[in-house]
Amino acid sequence: MNLQQLQTLAVVVETGSFSAAARRLQKAQSAVSSAIAELEIDLGIQLFDRSKRYPQLTAAGERVLQQALIINAQCQALSEFAAGLSDGEESTLTLAVDDEGQLPWLAPILAEFALAFPRLELRLLFPLLEDLTLLLRQGEADLAISYQPLSPPTDIERWPLQAINFVLLVAVTHPLAAFVEDGVTTNQLQQHRQLLVTDRLQGVEKQRGRLAADVWWLEGDMAVLALVKQGLGWAWLPEPLAQTALAEQPKALLPLHLKDTAGLPSSILPVQLELWRQRGKTPGPAARWLLQRLLNRV
């Protein structure tokens, strides 16, 4: 049994006869008949009932056809995948994003990416703060989406994407919820536990949003949001994530208005979201496509 026999089987069924299949394949009818006969011998079963004018698949032939179609499709995909690799297309691409709250606008772009590179394996990671920078430097990420850093790294190329606002959130059961109408001051915030994201490198970036003395550090905005809902503290959260949470659980969370900006961390002002790439690294076709598509969104 070989691939050519399986392809011939599929064409015979599609065209309805050995003669039509021969014309499609540009072969002699005898060659098509021989290929099917040899396949039947190899499998030890009869694929076609030849007692009528046109060959009809037997019950066993129907089942073999389904497997043959799967194998043919897999071989075609393999050929296209290999052709892409020979043209320099990456087999995998890693995108690191410093905020899973960006997925609502990022997911449609990734859907376009899947259509453009259907056989490429995508790794979507969510490292935090300086963990993301380290992944780029170590070559473990091809592209990254992060906030504008306090100390911009010189070895990384950066392009602006969009400004992100941050929303002050508390649970309806939190003491600060009493100020939902009149607004809250920075002094009042400092008297309550703040929930902040942290990376694993314990770098300076984690301190940029700190306002309170009492802080719990969590690895990821989703973890911060979960504890905010439990009333365990207050937090600044990226607007896309905060708006989604407020829409889904309007009776559990409240956005607070800040009455003053005294001592306010710069990180909760509109912060620039950026696209990063390791300087000097030559991107492949898929990385170039994704980079350009992200920049075109601006």
C-alpha positions, 0 to 999 in steps of 0.5 A: 500500500502506498500514498499514490494508491490512496490518492487514486482511490479518492479520485475514483470515488470523487469522479465516479468511475475508473475512466473519469479518474484516469482522465483526471489523473492523466493516466491510462485507465488500466493504470488506475484499475491496477492501482485499485486492484493492488490496494485491494490485495494489499488490504485483503478486502474488496473496495468496490462492487464492480457488478454494475455499470459504475463501481460502487464502494463496499461497506469496507470500502467506505471505511477505508475511504474515510481513512484514506482522505485523512491520510491524504489531507495530512500528507498535503498539510505536511508538504505545505508545511515543509514548503513553508520551512524551505521558504524560511517560515518559522515552525514556532513563534512565541509572543509574550504579553505582560497583561492577559487583559489585552486579549480582547483586542489581541485575539482577533489579530491572532485569528487573522494570524492563524489563517495566514500561518495555519501550520505554525505553532504559536506559544502565547505567554504571559510573563510579568514585568522584567520576566518578559524582558528576560525572555526576549534577551534569552531568545525564548520570545520572538515578540513581546507586548509590554508597558513602557518601562521606567528604565528603557532597555537599550538592547530592545527595539520598541514601538508604541501601540496604544495608551492604556488607562487604569481603573481603581477597583474595590469589592462592594464589601470593602470599606472603601466602597463607602466612597463610591459617590464622593470619591476617594483620596490617596491618603484614604487608599494608603490606609488599606491593603493594596494588591499589586502584580509582581514578577519573579525577578523582584526588579524595580518595575514592580514598585511603580504602582505602589501607593500603600505600605500594606501590599500583597504581591500576586503573579498576574492581573487575574489573581489580583482581580480574584482577591479584589472580588473577595474584598482583600484589598484594592487595586489598579487594573488595566481598563480592558480587564476592569471594564470586562469584570465590571460588566460581568459582575456589576454587583460584586465590584465598584470603580472608584473615582480618585479625588486628588493626585498627590503622590499618585504613581505614574503607572496608573496614569495612561501608560503606553503599551509597546511592542518589543523585539530583541535588537539585532535578531532577524525575524522570520516571515511570521514574526514580520507579519505579526509585527506589522499587523500589530503596528497597523492597528495603531 
